[in-house]
């Protein structure tokens, strides 16, 4: 078992090492050709920062995963099987990755990105990898194919967009992805799914190294943003791993854990935030995808927290939802009830947060009025 786990650490190290080498090269490239994320009223950063850091993710995962997989199979004398479904998934990931790169460089239209993302997401059900059972959520079980296929595409696109849109402060999208990848790597290890364990480990190493550049790098030196190239491919790969885990764990006779519980819990914060923001925009009569400052990190910063404090709070929320849902499942709370508890707690969080925002802004306005004015 220890020897099996060692391959995960090898993949993690290679993924991190490749990213550590590539990121400075990307920064130099961005400086030469002017690919910067410029500050504006909606964004929280105040200086131009290179924005193509996510370019490192897919190559680092591929290199770390492939090298470790070849090493694993050469040592175990097992046979590597490559199916057409693997080729389709690689194609889908490549399409989404290239779309992100092109969007960072050329600023693609929303309609074109929607079409490309839908095409890439459709690769999963075409590979017979789909959400075909809700395992009791809302009283639903097995789903017919005509429901499972579009539902899978919808879920993938939702997760991809949720990770993309929550990438608003340093370390947030990458921090959430790190938590998800740690959980998925452990689950694949527990299920003895060597290939997926090594691929998720390699991506984990890459994202961890990027996190260091993004959070601790100084502006004008080694600080970099992941851009759409990073957030889109992270959302796509994470959704792929989550659906794969759901389909495999369904056959696991050694656990009573609901197959959908952990994948659902991993994405609560970004997906709930996506839905909340979209709904509030519609209620205000505004376009659902209009850029503004309604996301969770914007609200917490309006509460007076610093960027790093906001990061800690949101990452703690992600972990709390995962652990809380596992506990609720352990005491045999039905999945539908868990969902409504999560929704209630999430909404309560924002009731408290907006209460603090209103009190703070009213106080600041009062202090501003009391300031002596120079004639």
Secondary structure as the mmCIF struct_conf table of DSSP 4:
data_model
#
loop_
_struct_conf.conf_type_id
_struct_conf.id
_struct_conf.beg_label_comp_id
_struct_conf.beg_label_asym_id
_struct_conf.beg_label_seq_id
_struct_conf.end_label_comp_id
_struct_conf.end_label_asym_id
_struct_conf.end_label_seq_id
HELX_RH_AL_P HELX_RH_AL_P1 UNK A 2 UNK A 33
TURN_TY1_P TURN_TY1_P1 UNK A 34 UNK A 34
STRN STRN1 UNK A 36 UNK A 37
BEND BEND1 UNK A 41 UNK A 42
BEND BEND2 UNK A 44 UNK A 44
BEND BEND3 UNK A 47 UNK A 47
STRN STRN2 UNK A 49 UNK A 50
TURN_TY1_P TURN_TY1_P2 UNK A 53 UNK A 54
HELX_RH_AL_P HELX_RH_AL_P2 UNK A 55 UNK A 76
TURN_TY1_P TURN_TY1_P3 UNK A 77 UNK A 77
HELX_LH_PP_P HELX_LH_PP_P1 UNK A 78 UNK A 80
HELX_RH_AL_P HELX_RH_AL_P3 UNK A 84 UNK A 106
HELX_RH_AL_P HELX_RH_AL_P4 UNK A 110 UNK A 126
TURN_TY1_P TURN_TY1_P4 UNK A 127 UNK A 128
STRN STRN3 UNK A 133 UNK A 133
TURN_TY1_P TURN_TY1_P5 UNK A 135 UNK A 136
HELX_RH_3T_P HELX_RH_3T_P1 UNK A 137 UNK A 139
STRN STRN4 UNK A 142 UNK A 142
HELX_RH_AL_P HELX_RH_AL_P5 UNK A 145 UNK A 165
TURN_TY1_P TURN_TY1_P6 UNK A 166 UNK A 166
BEND BEND4 UNK A 169 UNK A 169
TURN_TY1_P TURN_TY1_P7 UNK A 170 UNK A 171
HELX_RH_AL_P HELX_RH_AL_P6 UNK A 172 UNK A 190
TURN_TY1_P TURN_TY1_P8 UNK A 191 UNK A 192
HELX_RH_AL_P HELX_RH_AL_P7 UNK A 194 UNK A 216
BEND BEND5 UNK A 217 UNK A 217
HELX_LH_PP_P HELX_LH_PP_P2 UNK A 218 UNK A 218
TURN_TY1_P TURN_TY1_P9 UNK A 219 UNK A 222
STRN STRN5 UNK A 224 UNK A 224
HELX_RH_AL_P HELX_RH_AL_P8 UNK A 227 UNK A 249
TURN_TY1_P TURN_TY1_P10 UNK A 250 UNK A 251
TURN_TY1_P TURN_TY1_P11 UNK A 253 UNK A 254
BEND BEND6 UNK A 257 UNK A 257
HELX_RH_AL_P HELX_RH_AL_P9 UNK A 259 UNK A 266
TURN_TY1_P TURN_TY1_P12 UNK A 267 UNK A 267
HELX_RH_AL_P HELX_RH_AL_P10 UNK A 268 UNK A 283
TURN_TY1_P TURN_TY1_P13 UNK A 284 UNK A 285
TURN_TY1_P TURN_TY1_P14 UNK A 288 UNK A 289
BEND BEND7 UNK A 293 UNK A 293
BEND BEND8 UNK A 295 UNK A 295
HELX_RH_AL_P HELX_RH_AL_P11 UNK A 296 UNK A 302
TURN_TY1_P TURN_TY1_P15 UNK A 303 UNK A 304
HELX_RH_AL_P HELX_RH_AL_P12 UNK A 307 UNK A 330
TURN_TY1_P TURN_TY1_P16 UNK A 331 UNK A 332
HELX_RH_AL_P HELX_RH_AL_P13 UNK A 335 UNK A 370
BEND BEND9 UNK A 371 UNK A 371
HELX_LH_PP_P HELX_LH_PP_P3 UNK A 372 UNK A 374
#
